[in-house]
Amino acid sequence: MGHFFLQLICVGTIAVFSQLGQPDDQKLRDEFRRPDVISFPEDAPYSPQVAALGKKLFFDPRLSGAQNMSCASCHNPSFGWETPAARTIGAMNEPLDRHAPTKENLAEAKRLHWDGKVGSLEEQASQPITHPKEMNNTIDDVVERLLQIPEYKSWFETLFDDGISGGTIVRSIATYERTLRSGHAPFDDWINGDDDAISQQARAGLDLFTGKAKCAACHSGWAFTDYEFHDIGLDTDDIGRGKYEPDNAQAQFAFKTPTLRNVAIRAPYMHRGNIQSLRDVLRHYNEGGLSRPSKSEDGTELELTDSEMDAIIAFLETLSANNVHVTTPALPPEVPKR
């Protein structure tokens, strides 16, 4: 009887510990499992041919005014569709106002850019083309330029009733951008049931990520983002989302939650690109950041130890995709002028 009672005490203690500090593996696997399909809007369904055309346009510097900068100049696939610089230099040789955000995992995003100023990838695709600090061109000039390239003219006339237009250009780029999904990572193997796919340290980091560190309060779902806007206490004069919601106190100094897929290869971090490493990011959260009325309720001091931060970083590194290679497309040649 005494032995049986001791067993009950031990089992009960383990159960309580599990509830407090060891989230159920299956629940976590369900929460962070990647979807089988990519979401496309009804008025812009997926077409592999349109996506292939969009890829050519994405990598083509002829969309910029000086023909010296493409979308890929700021969103380089080798660096998680960002650039390893705080602020990229634009077509006019001037630094951009913010760090270039990743292009990965945006198909489900309701608003784009750090401040959410546009509501679709189609609308977003036109922004850098026409921004004077970025590609510094006009849509009319891009249309005229592409009309002079026979292969592009043929592609557009085959795929769209109205051929080359501002609308078909941005639709093609947006279709390609929706296909930019983070590749399969060790964490996905763990999701699929391979307990040995990530280390014990990384598994402990996952528990901290979803528990004490409060990371999953914003970095949720398979892409590790809620696609929402939060003030995390950064020292900045940039009011972010507040520019578009001036009467919303919580929108002041709020910026979009980035995906954490491939985050280990996407330094530097934050909208200014002023935090150089994942450890420095965790230190920022650990210290709590600046206190102000708009600050997220989850942005309190965390009291993480160095070993706990090591574990979280080990977990974040399991989100890096395995051996993903993006080929640069062959761009259509121009007809030589006579």
C-alpha positions in Angstrom: 0.0 0.0 0.0 2.8 2.4 0.9 4.6 1.6 -2.3 1.5 2.2 -4.3 0.9 5.5 -2.5 4.5 6.6 -3.3 3.9 5.7 -7.0 0.8 7.9 -7.0 2.8 10.8 -5.5 5.6 10.4 -8.1 3.2 10.1 -11.0 1.2 13.1 -9.8 4.4 15.2 -9.4 5.5 14.3 -12.9 2.1 15.2 -14.3 2.1 18.6 -12.5 5.7 19.3 -13.8 4.6 18.4 -17.3 1.7 20.9 -17.1 3.9 23.6 -15.8 7.1 23.3 -17.7 6.9 20.6 -20.4 4.2 21.3 -23.0 2.6 18.3 -24.6 4.7 17.4 -27.7 1.7 16.6 -29.9 0.0 19.9 -29.1 3.2 21.7 -30.1 3.5 19.6 -33.3 0.0 20.5 -34.2 0.5 24.2 -33.5 3.7 24.6 -35.6 3.0 22.1 -38.4 3.4 23.7 -41.8 0.3 23.7 -44.1 0.1 21.4 -47.1 -0.9 24.2 -49.5 -0.1 27.9 -50.1 -3.0 30.3 -49.9 -3.7 32.3 -53.1 -6.5 34.9 -53.5 -9.5 34.0 -55.7 -8.8 36.8 -58.1 -5.2 35.8 -58.5 -5.0 31.9 -58.4 -1.8 30.1 -58.7 -0.3 29.6 -62.1 3.2 28.0 -62.5 3.6 30.0 -65.7 2.7 33.3 -64.1 5.0 32.5 -61.2 7.9 31.7 -63.6 7.3 35.1 -65.3 7.2 36.8 -61.9 10.5 35.2 -60.9 12.2 36.7 -64.0 10.8 40.1 -63.2 11.8 39.8 -59.5 15.5 39.3 -60.6 15.5 41.7 -63.5 17.3 45.1 -62.8 15.6 46.6 -65.8 12.6 47.3 -63.7 14.6 50.1 -61.9 15.0 53.5 -63.4 18.8 53.2 -63.7 18.5 49.5 -64.6 20.9 48.7 -61.7 18.7 47.2 -59.1 16.2 44.4 -58.9 13.8 43.2 -56.2 16.5 40.5 -55.3 19.0 43.3 -54.6 17.3 43.9 -51.3 15.7 40.4 -50.9 18.6 38.0 -51.6 17.7 34.3 -51.3 21.2 33.6 -50.0 20.4 35.6 -46.8 16.8 34.4 -46.2 15.4 36.9 -48.8 17.0 39.8 -46.9 20.4 41.5 -47.1 23.1 41.3 -44.4 23.1 45.0 -43.9 21.2 47.3 -41.6 19.9 49.3 -44.6 20.3 48.5 -48.2 21.6 51.1 -50.7 18.9 52.0 -53.2 19.1 52.7 -57.0 20.1 56.3 -56.3 23.0 55.3 -54.1 21.1 56.3 -50.9 20.5 54.1 -47.9 16.8 53.1 -47.4 14.9 54.1 -44.4 14.5 50.6 -42.9 16.1 47.2 -42.9 14.7 45.1 -45.8 12.3 42.5 -44.4 12.2 38.9 -45.6 10.0 37.9 -48.5 9.4 34.4 -47.1 6.0 33.2 -45.9 4.0 36.3 -46.8 1.1 34.5 -48.6 -1.1 34.7 -45.5 -0.1 38.2 -44.4 -2.9 40.6 -44.3 -0.7 43.7 -44.4 2.8 44.1 -45.8 5.9 46.2 -44.9 7.2 46.7 -41.4 4.4 49.2 -40.8 1.6 47.4 -42.7 1.0 50.3 -45.1 -0.2 48.1 -48.0 -2.8 45.3 -47.9 -1.7 42.9 -50.6 1.4 41.5 -52.3 0.2 43.0 -55.6 0.1 46.5 -54.0 3.4 45.9 -52.3 5.1 44.8 -55.6 4.6 48.2 -57.1 6.0 50.2 -54.1 9.7 49.6 -54.5 9.6 50.1 -58.2 8.2 53.6 -57.9 9.8 54.7 -54.6 12.5 57.3 -55.3 14.9 55.9 -52.8 14.5 52.3 -54.0 14.2 51.4 -57.7 13.2 55.0 -58.7 11.1 54.3 -61.7 7.5 54.6 -62.9 5.2 51.8 -63.9 4.6 53.4 -67.3 8.4 53.3 -67.9 8.5 49.6 -66.9 5.7 48.8 -69.3 7.3 50.6 -72.1 10.7 49.0 -71.4 9.2 45.4 -71.3 7.3 46.0 -74.5 10.7 46.4 -76.2 11.8 42.9 -75.1 10.2 40.3 -77.4 10.3 37.4 -75.0 8.6 39.3 -72.3 6.0 40.6 -74.8 5.3 37.0 -75.8 5.0 35.8 -72.2 2.5 38.5 -71.2 0.4 38.1 -74.3 0.2 34.4 -73.8 -0.7 34.6 -70.1 -2.9 37.7 -69.9 -5.6 39.1 -72.1 -4.4 42.6 -71.7 -0.7 41.7 -72.2 1.9 43.9 -70.5 0.3 46.4 -68.0 1.0 47.7 -64.6 -1.6 45.2 -63.2 -0.1 42.2 -64.9 3.4 43.1 -63.9 2.6 43.3 -60.2 0.3 40.3 -60.4 3.2 38.2 -61.8 5.7 39.3 -59.1 3.1 38.8 -56.4 2.3 35.3 -57.6 6.0 34.4 -57.5 6.4 36.0 -54.0 3.6 33.8 -52.6 5.6 30.7 -53.6 8.5 31.8 -51.4 8.1 29.4 -48.5 10.8 28.5 -46.1 12.3 25.1 -46.9 12.1 22.0 -44.8 14.1 22.3 -41.6 15.2 20.0 -38.8 12.3 21.3 -36.7 9.9 20.0 -39.4 11.4 16.5 -39.0 10.7 16.8 -35.3 7.1 18.0 -36.1 6.7 14.8 -38.2 7.7 12.6 -35.3 11.5 12.3 -35.3 12.4 13.0 -31.7 16.1 12.9 -32.6 15.9 15.6 -35.3 16.6 18.3 -32.8 19.0 18.2 -29.8 17.8 18.1 -26.2 19.1 21.6 -25.8 16.9 22.8 -28.7 13.9 20.9 -27.3 14.4 22.7 -24.0 14.7 25.9 -26.0 11.3 25.2 -27.5 9.8 24.9 -24.0 11.3 28.3 -23.1 10.1 29.8 -26.4 6.5 28.8 -25.7 6.7 29.4 -22.0 9.0 31.6 -19.8 10.4 33.7 -22.7 6.9 34.4 -24.1 8.1 34.3 -27.7 5.1 32.4 -29.0 2.8 35.2 -27.8 3.6 36.9 -31.1 5.7 34.3 -33.0 3.0 31.7 -33.4 1.9 29.2 -36.0 4.0 27.3 -38.6 5.7 30.5 -39.8 6.3 31.7 -36.2 4.4 35.0 -36.8 1.0 36.3 -36.0 1.4 38.9 -38.8 0.4 41.6 -36.3 2.0 44.8 -35.1 3.6 45.2 -31.7 5.7 47.7 -29.8 8.6 45.8 -28.2 10.3 48.7 -26.6 12.9 49.5 -29.2 14.7 52.9 -28.9 13.5 54.6 -32.1 11.8 57.7 -33.4 10.0 55.7 -36.1 6.4 55.3 -34.9 5.8 52.4 -37.4 2.1 51.4 -37.6 1.2 54.5 -35.7 1.6 56.5 -38.9 -1.5 54.8 -40.3 -3.4 54.5 -37.0 -2.7 57.8 -35.2 -5.7 57.3 -32.9 -4.7 53.8 -31.8 -2.4 54.0 -28.8 -1.2 50.4 -29.2 -0.2 51.1 -32.8 2.5 53.7 -31.8 6.0 52.3 -32.3 4.5 49.0 -33.4 6.1 46.9 -36.2 5.1 43.7 -37.9 6.1 40.4 -36.3 8.6 38.8 -38.7 8.6 35.1 -39.5 11.3 33.2 -37.5 11.8 30.6 -40.2 15.5 30.9 -41.3 16.0 33.6 -38.7 19.6 32.4 -37.9 20.8 33.5 -41.3 18.9 36.8 -41.4 21.0 39.1 -39.3 20.9 42.0 -38.6 17.5 42.2 -36.9 14.6 44.6 -36.3 13.2 47.3 -38.5 16.4 49.3 -38.3 18.7 46.4 -38.6 20.5 47.6 -35.5 20.7 44.4 -33.5 23.5 42.2 -34.7 22.8 38.7 -33.3 20.1 36.5 -31.9 21.8 36.7 -28.5 21.5 40.5 -28.6 17.8 40.1 -29.6 17.3 37.9 -26.5 19.2 40.4 -24.4 16.8 43.2 -25.5 13.8 41.1 -24.5 15.5 40.0 -21.3 16.0 43.6 -20.3 12.4 44.6 -21.3 13.1 47.5 -23.6 11.8 51.0 -23.2 8.6 51.5 -21.2 5.8 53.5 -22.8 2.0 53.3 -23.1 2.0 51.5 -26.5 4.4 48.7 -25.4 3.2 45.2 -25.6 2.0 43.6 -22.4 4.4 40.7 -23.0 7.4 43.0 -23.2 8.4 42.6 -19.5 11.8 41.6 -18.2 12.2 37.9 -18.6 15.1 37.0 -16.3 16.5 34.4 -18.7 19.8 32.9 -17.7 22.7 32.6 -20.2 22.1 28.8 -20.5 18.4 29.4 -21.2 19.3 31.9 -24.0 21.7 29.3 -25.4 18.8 26.8 -25.5 16.5 29.3 -27.3 19.1 30.0 -29.9 19.7 26.3 -30.4 16.0 25.9 -31.0 15.9 28.9 -33.4 18.7 27.4 -35.4 16.6 24.3 -36.0 14.3 26.5 -38.1 16.9 27.0 -40.8 16.1 25.1 -44.0 18.3 22.3 -45.3 20.2 22.8 -48.5 17.8 25.2 -50.2 19.2 26.5 -53.5 17.4 29.2 -55.6 18.5 29.3 -59.2 18.8 32.7 -60.8 16.5 32.8 -63.9 17.8 33.5 -67.4 16.6 37.0 -68.3 15.1 37.7 -71.7 17.6 39.5 -74.0 16.9 42.9 -75.5 16.8 43.4 -79.2 20.0 45.1 -80.2 19.4 48.7 -81.4 20.5 49.3 -85.1 
